[in-house]
Amino acid sequence: MQAPVVSISLVAFNQGAFIRQAIESCLMQEVDFEYKIIIHDDASSDDTSQIIREFADKHPEKIIPIIQTENQWSKGVEVIDKFIIPNANSKYVAFLESDDYWTDPQKLQTQIDFLENNPDVAMCFTATKRIFPNSTKSPKLKRYKRYDAVCTEKDVIRWGGSLVDMCSAVVRRSIFNDAPYWYYQAQTWDLTVPLLSLLHGKVYYLDKVTAVYRYLVSGSWTQKNVREYERRKRNRMKVIRVTDGFDQETDHQYHRFVRGRLTPLIIEVLLLSKKDDEDFPNLYSRLSFFSKLEYHFFNLLGSLRIWEIYRFYRRIVTGY
């Protein structure tokens, strides 16, 4: 049997309301090559796994179901590396989560054609439409530029997980060969995969909307991270460890960008910490004089919400 050109990594957990639309958006792709859909269900307690099996029975030549009986995410398992990649005997890997979906039937064909013609590009992503199911907010487009463009190293590093909605991304499978230790420090693919791609080539943006990203869906990782401060602190620490590892891996050649990325995260962790916490002295020592003043000012105010508002408007002004 001919190996597929693309493996679609579709991860699912308790998204029975959305999983059909996600799978159907994969099946509607109009391509001139073979592709497989590897669907990992992380021991859902709703009907997600039944729906996956239903589609797998109808499309056994296309769908590879991986149904867990115990939740792997809660054990700290990096599910893409442990379960998806070993089953992906393809040249490329595309990404989708079960509460998102693709809107362009030419999505895969467009991105694969581009990657085939540009061997120096390790990752290709597109614009997305963001919708807010639990809000009255209107949908909005997420775009890197208003034209096709190579992402600068500065933007990949300093935007972190905010650069890419991974439902729009396709990467070369080879980037996962002998992945460095820091890749496993966080289960946050929109952070780790772009940095990993940067080690192997360029990250390229196509200014075309191909997918819908549902933001703050009930039970999603993003929603939990926003609402639960202790979880948020732990996840910020993971981002710091991943980015520090990338900095070491690249012999600190992008250290100025890394420092710009990590400074606000360190301040936020400090604001969420007590001074006698184990990591506090080391994190505090990494701040510049003015960043220490920034920490003390917001700590004196005693409101993380004021810090969040400040960071929101600062990002609008500076882009980071």
LUMDRENGU-116895 format. One record per residue (C-alpha): chain; x, y, z. Coordinates in nm, 3 decimals. Each point is the difference from the previous one (the first is absolute). Example, Ala and Ser with C-alpha at 12.3 -4.5 7.8 and 13.67 -1.06 7.14 Angstrom:
// LUMDRENGU-116895
<cadena = A&xx = 1.230&yy = -0.450&zz = 0.780>
<cadena = A&xx = 0.137&yy = 0.344&zz = -0.066>
This chain:
// LUMDRENGU-116895
<cadena = A&xx = 0.000&yy = 0.000&zz = 0.000>
<cadena = A&xx = 0.128&yy = 0.345&zz = -0.092>
<cadena = A&xx = 0.100&yy = 0.218&zz = 0.295>
<cadena = A&xx = -0.217&yy = 0.309&zz = 0.046>
<cadena = A&xx = 0.146&yy = 0.340&zz = -0.078>
<cadena = A&xx = -0.173&yy = 0.159&zz = 0.299>
<cadena = A&xx = -0.109&yy = -0.129&zz = 0.339>
<cadena = A&xx = -0.264&yy = 0.212&zz = 0.171>
<cadena = A&xx = 0.043&yy = 0.012&zz = 0.377>
<cadena = A&xx = -0.349&yy = 0.040&zz = 0.144>
<cadena = A&xx = -0.008&yy = 0.003&zz = 0.380>
<cadena = A&xx = -0.326&yy = -0.028&zz = 0.190>
<cadena = A&xx = -0.133&yy = 0.009&zz = 0.353>
<cadena = A&xx = -0.366&yy = 0.042&zz = 0.097>
<cadena = A&xx = -0.096&yy = 0.188&zz = -0.315>
<cadena = A&xx = -0.293&yy = -0.209&zz = -0.119>
<cadena = A&xx = -0.181&yy = 0.316&zz = -0.103>
<cadena = A&xx = 0.275&yy = 0.096&zz = -0.247>
<cadena = A&xx = 0.196&yy = -0.310&zz = -0.102>
<cadena = A&xx = -0.223&yy = -0.086&zz = -0.299>
<cadena = A&xx = 0.064&yy = 0.338&zz = -0.159>
<cadena = A&xx = 0.374&yy = -0.037&zz = 0.058>
<cadena = A&xx = 0.017&yy = -0.345&zz = -0.162>
<cadena = A&xx = -0.224&yy = 0.099&zz = -0.291>
<cadena = A&xx = 0.221&yy = 0.301&zz = -0.071>
<cadena = A&xx = 0.293&yy = -0.239&zz = -0.037>
<cadena = A&xx = -0.192&yy = -0.237&zz = -0.223>
<cadena = A&xx = -0.109&yy = 0.282&zz = -0.233>
<cadena = A&xx = 0.357&yy = 0.079&zz = -0.104>
<cadena = A&xx = 0.052&yy = 0.001&zz = -0.378>
<cadena = A&xx = 0.351&yy = -0.130&zz = -0.062>
<cadena = A&xx = 0.203&yy = -0.193&zz = -0.255>
<cadena = A&xx = 0.188&yy = -0.199&zz = 0.267>
<cadena = A&xx = -0.073&yy = -0.248&zz = 0.278>
<cadena = A&xx = -0.059&yy = 0.115&zz = 0.355>
<cadena = A&xx = -0.096&yy = -0.163&zz = 0.329>
<cadena = A&xx = -0.192&yy = 0.139&zz = 0.297>
<cadena = A&xx = 0.146&yy = -0.118&zz = 0.331>
<cadena = A&xx = -0.260&yy = 0.073&zz = 0.268>
<cadena = A&xx = 0.110&yy = -0.020&zz = 0.363>
<cadena = A&xx = -0.278&yy = -0.001&zz = 0.258>
<cadena = A&xx = 0.130&yy = 0.052&zz = 0.352>
<cadena = A&xx = -0.254&yy = -0.213&zz = 0.188>
<cadena = A&xx = -0.297&yy = 0.229&zz = -0.055>
<cadena = A&xx = -0.296&yy = -0.048&zz = 0.235>
<cadena = A&xx = -0.258&yy = 0.121&zz = -0.256>
<cadena = A&xx = -0.082&yy = -0.150&zz = -0.342>
<cadena = A&xx = 0.319&yy = 0.121&zz = -0.172>
<cadena = A&xx = 0.155&yy = -0.347&zz = -0.027>
<cadena = A&xx = -0.321&yy = -0.152&zz = -0.139>
<cadena = A&xx = -0.013&yy = 0.264&zz = -0.272>
<cadena = A&xx = 0.366&yy = -0.063&zz = -0.088>
<cadena = A&xx = -0.066&yy = -0.374&zz = -0.029>
<cadena = A&xx = -0.303&yy = 0.070&zz = -0.218>
<cadena = A&xx = 0.212&yy = 0.198&zz = -0.247>
<cadena = A&xx = 0.286&yy = -0.253&zz = 0.016>
<cadena = A&xx = -0.242&yy = -0.281&zz = -0.091>
<cadena = A&xx = -0.121&yy = 0.200&zz = -0.301>
<cadena = A&xx = 0.348&yy = 0.106&zz = -0.113>
<cadena = A&xx = 0.245&yy = -0.273&zz = 0.111>
<cadena = A&xx = 0.236&yy = 0.087&zz = -0.286>
<cadena = A&xx = 0.026&yy = 0.360&zz = 0.119>
<cadena = A&xx = -0.040&yy = 0.009&zz = 0.381>
<cadena = A&xx = 0.227&yy = -0.146&zz = 0.268>
<cadena = A&xx = -0.178&yy = 0.020&zz = 0.338>
<cadena = A&xx = 0.198&yy = -0.003&zz = 0.324>
<cadena = A&xx = -0.247&yy = -0.028&zz = 0.290>
<cadena = A&xx = 0.146&yy = 0.027&zz = 0.349>
<cadena = A&xx = -0.156&yy = -0.155&zz = 0.309>
<cadena = A&xx = 0.206&yy = 0.222&zz = 0.233>
<cadena = A&xx = 0.058&yy = 0.372&zz = -0.049>
<cadena = A&xx = 0.357&yy = 0.050&zz = -0.121>
<cadena = A&xx = 0.006&yy = 0.381&zz = 0.017>
<cadena = A&xx = -0.052&yy = -0.004&zz = 0.378>
<cadena = A&xx = 0.303&yy = -0.229&zz = 0.029>
<cadena = A&xx = 0.217&yy = 0.256&zz = -0.178>
<cadena = A&xx = 0.032&yy = -0.213&zz = -0.315>
<cadena = A&xx = 0.085&yy = 0.190&zz = -0.320>
<cadena = A&xx = -0.268&yy = -0.176&zz = -0.204>
<cadena = A&xx = 0.106&yy = 0.120&zz = -0.345>
<cadena = A&xx = 0.352&yy = -0.135&zz = 0.045>
<cadena = A&xx = -0.101&yy = -0.323&zz = 0.173>
<cadena = A&xx = -0.312&yy = -0.097&zz = -0.195>
<cadena = A&xx = -0.037&yy = 0.209&zz = -0.317>
<cadena = A&xx = 0.352&yy = 0.022&zz = -0.142>
<cadena = A&xx = 0.076&yy = -0.376&zz = 0.030>
<cadena = A&xx = -0.308&yy = -0.063&zz = -0.217>
<cadena = A&xx = 0.085&yy = 0.276&zz = -0.247>
<cadena = A&xx = 0.202&yy = -0.168&zz = -0.276>
<cadena = A&xx = -0.037&yy = 0.311&zz = -0.212>
<cadena = A&xx = 0.212&yy = 0.292&zz = -0.121>
<cadena = A&xx = -0.219&yy = 0.264&zz = 0.165>
<cadena = A&xx = -0.220&yy = 0.040&zz = 0.306>
<cadena = A&xx = -0.305&yy = 0.228&zz = 0.019>
<cadena = A&xx = -0.171&yy = 0.093&zz = 0.325>
<cadena = A&xx = -0.357&yy = 0.030&zz = 0.117>
<cadena = A&xx = -0.178&yy = -0.011&zz = 0.336>
<cadena = A&xx = -0.349&yy = -0.138&zz = 0.033>
<cadena = A&xx = -0.169&yy = 0.333&zz = 0.075>
<cadena = A&xx = 0.150&yy = 0.167&zz = -0.311>
<cadena = A&xx = -0.059&yy = -0.073&zz = -0.367>
<cadena = A&xx = 0.126&yy = 0.076&zz = -0.349>
<cadena = A&xx = -0.203&yy = 0.214&zz = -0.238>
<cadena = A&xx = 0.205&yy = -0.020&zz = -0.320>
<cadena = A&xx = -0.015&yy = -0.329&zz = -0.194>
<cadena = A&xx = 0.328&yy = 0.100&zz = -0.168>
<cadena = A&xx = 0.182&yy = 0.061&zz = 0.330>
<cadena = A&xx = 0.226&yy = -0.304&zz = -0.005>
<cadena = A&xx = 0.066&yy = 0.015&zz = -0.373>
<cadena = A&xx = 0.103&yy = 0.366&zz = 0.019>
<cadena = A&xx = 0.235&yy = -0.049&zz = 0.293>
<cadena = A&xx = 0.157&yy = -0.322&zz = -0.126>
<cadena = A&xx = 0.061&yy = 0.154&zz = -0.344>
<cadena = A&xx = 0.171&yy = 0.291&zz = 0.171>
<cadena = A&xx = 0.217&yy = -0.219&zz = 0.223>
<cadena = A&xx = 0.096&yy = -0.225&zz = -0.291>
<cadena = A&xx = 0.117&yy = 0.305&zz = -0.194>
<cadena = A&xx = 0.181&yy = 0.155&zz = 0.298>
<cadena = A&xx = 0.222&yy = -0.261&zz = 0.169>
<cadena = A&xx = 0.153&yy = 0.265&zz = 0.230>
<cadena = A&xx = -0.338&yy = 0.048&zz = 0.172>
<cadena = A&xx = -0.065&yy = -0.228&zz = 0.299>
<cadena = A&xx = -0.344&yy = 0.128&zz = 0.097>
<cadena = A&xx = -0.282&yy = 0.165&zz = -0.190>
<cadena = A&xx = -0.312&yy = 0.152&zz = 0.158>
<cadena = A&xx = -0.288&yy = 0.222&zz = -0.107>
<cadena = A&xx = -0.248&yy = 0.257&zz = 0.123>
<cadena = A&xx = -0.293&yy = -0.126&zz = 0.207>
<cadena = A&xx = -0.344&yy = 0.117&zz = 0.097>
<cadena = A&xx = -0.042&yy = 0.015&zz = 0.376>
<cadena = A&xx = -0.347&yy = -0.045&zz = 0.143>
<cadena = A&xx = -0.108&yy = 0.039&zz = 0.364>
<cadena = A&xx = -0.271&yy = -0.256&zz = 0.087>
<cadena = A&xx = -0.046&yy = 0.118&zz = 0.360>
<cadena = A&xx = -0.001&yy = 0.370&zz = -0.077>
<cadena = A&xx = -0.188&yy = 0.265&zz = -0.194>
<cadena = A&xx = 0.325&yy = 0.103&zz = -0.167>
<cadena = A&xx = -0.007&yy = 0.003&zz = -0.378>
<cadena = A&xx = 0.233&yy = -0.234&zz = -0.191>
<cadena = A&xx = 0.338&yy = 0.143&zz = -0.092>
<cadena = A&xx = 0.279&yy = -0.094&zz = -0.237>
<cadena = A&xx = 0.339&yy = -0.095&zz = 0.140>
<cadena = A&xx = 0.272&yy = 0.095&zz = -0.247>
<cadena = A&xx = 0.376&yy = 0.033&zz = 0.026>
<cadena = A&xx = 0.019&yy = 0.244&zz = -0.292>
<cadena = A&xx = -0.229&yy = 0.117&zz = -0.277>
<cadena = A&xx = 0.218&yy = -0.182&zz = -0.250>
<cadena = A&xx = 0.196&yy = -0.325&zz = -0.026>
<cadena = A&xx = 0.321&yy = 0.027&zz = 0.203>
<cadena = A&xx = 0.288&yy = -0.175&zz = 0.169>
<cadena = A&xx = -0.035&yy = 0.041&zz = 0.376>
<cadena = A&xx = 0.301&yy = 0.164&zz = 0.159>
<cadena = A&xx = 0.185&yy = -0.187&zz = 0.273>
<cadena = A&xx = -0.088&yy = 0.289&zz = 0.231>
<cadena = A&xx = -0.373&yy = -0.046&zz = -0.061>
<cadena = A&xx = 0.005&yy = -0.380&zz = 0.036>
<cadena = A&xx = 0.179&yy = 0.031&zz = 0.334>
<cadena = A&xx = -0.165&yy = 0.308&zz = 0.147>
<cadena = A&xx = -0.355&yy = -0.084&zz = -0.107>
<cadena = A&xx = 0.041&yy = -0.347&zz = 0.152>
<cadena = A&xx = -0.328&yy = -0.190&zz = -0.009>
<cadena = A&xx = -0.186&yy = 0.305&zz = -0.133>
<cadena = A&xx = 0.151&yy = -0.011&zz = -0.349>
<cadena = A&xx = -0.176&yy = -0.306&zz = -0.141>
<cadena = A&xx = -0.342&yy = -0.156&zz = 0.036>
<cadena = A&xx = 0.124&yy = -0.356&zz = -0.043>
<cadena = A&xx = -0.315&yy = -0.107&zz = -0.182>
<cadena = A&xx = 0.149&yy = 0.182&zz = -0.299>
<cadena = A&xx = 0.352&yy = -0.147&zz = 0.018>
<cadena = A&xx = 0.185&yy = -0.262&zz = -0.204>
<cadena = A&xx = 0.358&yy = -0.103&zz = 0.081>
<cadena = A&xx = 0.258&yy = -0.241&zz = -0.133>
<cadena = A&xx = -0.016&yy = -0.319&zz = 0.201>
<cadena = A&xx = 0.380&yy = -0.006&zz = 0.019>
<cadena = A&xx = 0.002&yy = 0.284&zz = 0.255>
<cadena = A&xx = -0.109&yy = -0.256&zz = 0.261>
<cadena = A&xx = 0.303&yy = -0.225&zz = -0.059>
<cadena = A&xx = 0.214&yy = 0.012&zz = 0.315>
<cadena = A&xx = -0.198&yy = 0.291&zz = 0.143>
<cadena = A&xx = 0.199&yy = 0.180&zz = 0.274>
<cadena = A&xx = -0.088&yy = -0.041&zz = 0.368>
<cadena = A&xx = -0.168&yy = 0.341&zz = 0.032>
<cadena = A&xx = -0.268&yy = -0.098&zz = -0.252>
<cadena = A&xx = -0.143&yy = -0.233&zz = 0.265>
<cadena = A&xx = -0.015&yy = 0.266&zz = 0.273>
<cadena = A&xx = -0.348&yy = 0.117&zz = -0.107>
<cadena = A&xx = -0.299&yy = -0.154&zz = -0.176>
<cadena = A&xx = -0.061&yy = 0.327&zz = -0.180>
<cadena = A&xx = 0.046&yy = -0.061&zz = -0.370>
<cadena = A&xx = -0.053&yy = 0.358&zz = -0.116>
<cadena = A&xx = 0.311&yy = 0.083&zz = 0.206>
<cadena = A&xx = 0.224&yy = -0.304&zz = -0.046>
<cadena = A&xx = -0.062&yy = -0.089&zz = -0.366>
<cadena = A&xx = 0.087&yy = 0.346&zz = -0.147>
<cadena = A&xx = 0.320&yy = 0.011&zz = 0.208>
<cadena = A&xx = 0.086&yy = -0.355&zz = -0.105>
<cadena = A&xx = -0.068&yy = 0.094&zz = -0.363>
<cadena = A&xx = 0.234&yy = 0.298&zz = 0.030>
<cadena = A&xx = 0.286&yy = -0.241&zz = 0.070>
<cadena = A&xx = -0.061&yy = -0.167&zz = -0.337>
<cadena = A&xx = -0.091&yy = 0.283&zz = -0.235>
<cadena = A&xx = -0.229&yy = 0.294&zz = -0.057>
<cadena = A&xx = -0.349&yy = 0.055&zz = 0.137>
<cadena = A&xx = -0.224&yy = 0.133&zz = -0.278>
<cadena = A&xx = -0.339&yy = 0.169&zz = 0.007>
<cadena = A&xx = -0.259&yy = -0.019&zz = -0.280>
<cadena = A&xx = -0.253&yy = 0.280&zz = 0.016>
<cadena = A&xx = -0.303&yy = -0.215&zz = -0.063>
<cadena = A&xx = -0.273&yy = -0.103&zz = 0.246>
<cadena = A&xx = -0.022&yy = -0.380&zz = 0.009>
<cadena = A&xx = -0.132&yy = -0.086&zz = 0.346>
<cadena = A&xx = -0.223&yy = 0.101&zz = 0.290>
<cadena = A&xx = 0.141&yy = 0.012&zz = 0.351>
<cadena = A&xx = -0.252&yy = -0.010&zz = 0.284>
<cadena = A&xx = 0.135&yy = 0.218&zz = 0.278>
<cadena = A&xx = -0.070&yy = -0.074&zz = 0.368>
<cadena = A&xx = -0.224&yy = -0.300&zz = -0.062>
<cadena = A&xx = -0.135&yy = -0.142&zz = 0.326>
<cadena = A&xx = 0.251&yy = -0.247&zz = 0.143>
<cadena = A&xx = 0.279&yy = 0.101&zz = -0.238>
<cadena = A&xx = 0.362&yy = 0.042&zz = 0.111>
<cadena = A&xx = -0.017&yy = 0.375&zz = -0.067>
<cadena = A&xx = -0.310&yy = 0.052&zz = 0.211>
<cadena = A&xx = 0.143&yy = -0.194&zz = 0.294>
<cadena = A&xx = 0.329&yy = 0.187&zz = -0.024>
<cadena = A&xx = -0.175&yy = 0.338&zz = 0.011>
<cadena = A&xx = -0.221&yy = -0.081&zz = 0.298>
<cadena = A&xx = 0.231&yy = -0.204&zz = 0.222>
<cadena = A&xx = 0.295&yy = 0.205&zz = 0.126>
<cadena = A&xx = 0.202&yy = -0.290&zz = 0.141>
<cadena = A&xx = -0.034&yy = -0.189&zz = -0.329>
<cadena = A&xx = 0.095&yy = 0.320&zz = -0.180>
<cadena = A&xx = 0.313&yy = 0.039&zz = 0.211>
<cadena = A&xx = 0.106&yy = -0.358&zz = -0.072>
<cadena = A&xx = -0.056&yy = 0.047&zz = -0.373>
<cadena = A&xx = 0.196&yy = 0.328&zz = -0.003>
<cadena = A&xx = 0.289&yy = -0.187&zz = 0.163>
<cadena = A&xx = -0.018&yy = -0.262&zz = -0.274>
<cadena = A&xx = 0.021&yy = 0.274&zz = -0.264>
<cadena = A&xx = 0.304&yy = 0.142&zz = 0.176>
<cadena = A&xx = 0.171&yy = -0.341&zz = 0.006>
<cadena = A&xx = -0.079&yy = -0.067&zz = -0.368>
<cadena = A&xx = 0.129&yy = 0.340&zz = -0.110>
<cadena = A&xx = 0.312&yy = -0.028&zz = 0.216>
<cadena = A&xx = 0.068&yy = -0.340&zz = -0.158>
<cadena = A&xx = -0.039&yy = 0.146&zz = -0.347>
<cadena = A&xx = 0.239&yy = 0.280&zz = 0.098>
<cadena = A&xx = 0.264&yy = -0.253&zz = 0.104>
<cadena = A&xx = -0.063&yy = -0.215&zz = -0.308>
<cadena = A&xx = 0.072&yy = 0.296&zz = -0.228>
<cadena = A&xx = 0.312&yy = 0.108&zz = 0.195>
<cadena = A&xx = -0.180&yy = 0.316&zz = 0.115>
<cadena = A&xx = 0.011&yy = 0.155&zz = -0.347>
<cadena = A&xx = -0.358&yy = 0.123&zz = 0.050>
<cadena = A&xx = 0.045&yy = 0.085&zz = 0.368>
<cadena = A&xx = -0.118&yy = 0.359&zz = -0.041>
<cadena = A&xx = -0.333&yy = -0.126&zz = -0.135>
<cadena = A&xx = -0.021&yy = -0.271&zz = 0.267>
<cadena = A&xx = 0.054&yy = 0.257&zz = 0.273>
<cadena = A&xx = -0.273&yy = 0.220&zz = -0.146>
<cadena = A&xx = -0.234&yy = -0.298&zz = -0.011>
<cadena = A&xx = 0.069&yy = -0.124&zz = 0.353>
<cadena = A&xx = 0.014&yy = 0.324&zz = 0.200>
<cadena = A&xx = -0.380&yy = 0.055&zz = 0.018>
<cadena = A&xx = -0.053&yy = -0.371&zz = 0.070>
<cadena = A&xx = 0.247&yy = 0.010&zz = 0.287>
<cadena = A&xx = -0.170&yy = 0.308&zz = 0.144>
<cadena = A&xx = -0.337&yy = -0.173&zz = -0.024>
<cadena = A&xx = 0.130&yy = -0.313&zz = 0.175>
<cadena = A&xx = 0.147&yy = 0.218&zz = 0.276>
<cadena = A&xx = -0.332&yy = 0.178&zz = 0.042>
<cadena = A&xx = -0.165&yy = -0.342&zz = 0.037>
<cadena = A&xx = 0.267&yy = -0.118&zz = 0.249>
<cadena = A&xx = 0.106&yy = 0.053&zz = 0.358>
<cadena = A&xx = 0.348&yy = 0.129&zz = 0.075>
<cadena = A&xx = 0.089&yy = -0.320&zz = 0.184>
<cadena = A&xx = -0.089&yy = -0.218&zz = -0.301>
<cadena = A&xx = 0.291&yy = -0.212&zz = -0.121>
<cadena = A&xx = 0.025&yy = 0.160&zz = -0.346>
<cadena = A&xx = -0.051&yy = 0.358&zz = 0.112>
<cadena = A&xx = 0.366&yy = 0.108&zz = 0.064>
<cadena = A&xx = 0.129&yy = -0.138&zz = -0.330>
<cadena = A&xx = -0.284&yy = 0.149&zz = -0.203>
<cadena = A&xx = 0.031&yy = 0.338&zz = 0.171>
<cadena = A&xx = 0.375&yy = 0.009&zz = -0.065>
<cadena = A&xx = -0.063&yy = -0.035&zz = -0.374>
<cadena = A&xx = -0.185&yy = 0.332&zz = -0.021>
<cadena = A&xx = 0.167&yy = 0.326&zz = -0.095>
<cadena = A&xx = -0.013&yy = 0.295&zz = 0.236>
<cadena = A&xx = -0.299&yy = 0.153&zz = -0.179>
<cadena = A&xx = -0.181&yy = -0.334&zz = -0.022>
<cadena = A&xx = 0.043&yy = -0.042&zz = 0.375>
<cadena = A&xx = -0.158&yy = 0.342&zz = 0.047>
<cadena = A&xx = -0.286&yy = -0.114&zz = -0.224>
<cadena = A&xx = -0.051&yy = -0.310&zz = 0.216>
<cadena = A&xx = 0.008&yy = 0.198&zz = 0.326>
<cadena = A&xx = -0.246&yy = 0.258&zz = -0.134>
<cadena = A&xx = -0.264&yy = -0.257&zz = -0.096>
<cadena = A&xx = 0.067&yy = -0.210&zz = 0.307>
<cadena = A&xx = -0.064&yy = 0.309&zz = 0.214>
<cadena = A&xx = -0.331&yy = 0.055&zz = -0.180>
<cadena = A&xx = -0.093&yy = -0.355&zz = 0.096>
<cadena = A&xx = -0.217&yy = -0.066&zz = -0.304>
<cadena = A&xx = 0.093&yy = -0.244&zz = -0.274>
<cadena = A&xx = -0.291&yy = 0.138&zz = -0.201>
<cadena = A&xx = 0.169&yy = 0.341&zz = -0.024>
<cadena = A&xx = 0.316&yy = -0.176&zz = -0.124>
<cadena = A&xx = -0.205&yy = -0.186&zz = -0.261>
<cadena = A&xx = -0.156&yy = 0.324&zz = -0.126>
<cadena = A&xx = 0.342&yy = 0.165&zz = -0.014>
<cadena = A&xx = 0.146&yy = -0.293&zz = -0.195>
<cadena = A&xx = -0.298&yy = 0.000&zz = -0.238>
<cadena = A&xx = 0.048&yy = 0.362&zz = -0.100>
<cadena = A&xx = 0.377&yy = -0.031&zz = -0.008>
<cadena = A&xx = -0.032&yy = -0.286&zz = -0.249>
<cadena = A&xx = -0.226&yy = 0.216&zz = -0.216>
<cadena = A&xx = 0.263&yy = 0.276&zz = -0.004>
<cadena = A&xx = 0.315&yy = -0.213&zz = -0.030>
<cadena = A&xx = -0.136&yy = -0.312&zz = -0.172>
<cadena = A&xx = 0.131&yy = -0.226&zz = 0.280>
